[in-house]
Amino acid sequence: MPKKIPPGSGGFNPFGDLIGLDFVRCEDGHSQCVLEVDERLLNPHRVLHGGVIYSMADTGMGGALYSCMEDDELCATIEIQIIYLKAVASGRLTCDTRILHRSKRIATLESEIANDGRLVAKATGTFSIFRVK
């Protein structure tokens, strides 16, 4: 039976909660998470730290994959490539993620991160899938 991450679950991990990440959708190999830009997340140039956007993509990918994994399966990031398209200084970020391909042990996913509807970053990632013993 696929794992469930109910909407409003926060980042479903302490780090996601720390940066204010919240899942609004997580089902059938797709996820959507949101984050309100806060000045505590800005870098010295007064724009959002790239690590926040990366973390959204990584966590969104994990959530999308979790939505179609069995109870005895876990996943871990192997690699993520991200392209930053525009700087972000305020507003609401939305990360939409989908599984591009999944085999028994590997999955490839894609995330698009938008700031108030404007695409600001795109990421692809590869995750390992393994069974809990």
ZIZI-V68495 format. One record per helix or strand. SS is the DSSP state (H for helix, E for strand). FROM is the first residue (numbers start at 1). TO is the last residue. If there is no record, write none. Layout:
# ZIZI-V68495
SS;FROM;TO  SS;FROM;TO
This chain:
# ZIZI-V68495
H;14;19  E;22;27  E;30;36  H;39;41  E;42;42  E;48;48  H;50;66  E;73;84  E;92;102  E;106;115  E;118;131
